[in-house]
Amino acid sequence: LAFFSNRGEVNTPVAYTTRMLKLRSVQVSITADVPNGQPGSTQFAVADATQAVDVHTDFGIVCRYPSRGVAAHKESRWEFHESGEPLPFEETETYKAKRIKDRLTPEMLERYAKFLGIELFNPNFYEGEAYIVQQYSKPGGSYPEKY
């Protein structure tokens, strides 16, 4: 099963499906930083809900499972975030680069995916018909109000 989306949000159909069907998932997001247009973002997340455990909290039952996330993205300024334990193949020394956008590059994401057996930018890797889509917003443009 493969699901692709160009929206960089936490509660995606991928995250929901991973939790509900107890799957392993890999999410990769690369968005170009367009001056006066869309902000840049490079994100990598792995979740393994096959190892899910229900934890009782004051707020009810919460499903917990191993996950790792790393992101370099621009909102009003560039920010870097990571959560979970680093995976053995991560190039964590790069996460200390002076320029935040250099801490997690598309080339790194390609290597990370390859380590997990995914040929990210090779359309022949995906079974059946596959496309790599590049989308750009025009300078000064905004996201549509309805999706």
WOPE-V232669 format. One record per residue. NEAR is the number of other ideal C-beta (glycine too) atoms within 12 Angstrom. Layout:
near
NEAR
NEAR
This chain:
near
14
21
20
23
22
24
22
30
20
21
14
22
20
32
28
19
21
31
26
14
19
18
23
26
34
32
40
37
31
34
30
21
24
19
14
12
19
27
25
31
34
38
39
44
35
35
33
24
25
17
15
22
15
14
13
11
10
7
7
9
12
14
24
18
24
22
30
29
32
37
34
36
30
25
17
7
14
23
21
28
24
25
18
20
15
19
25
12
19
25
24
20
11
26
24
14
18
11
18
27
27
21
29
39
25
27
17
30
35
24
23
35
27
19
20
25
13
24
19
29
22
14
14
12
17
18
10
9
8
16
13
19
13
14
20
16
21
13
11
10
14
12
17
9
5
4
8
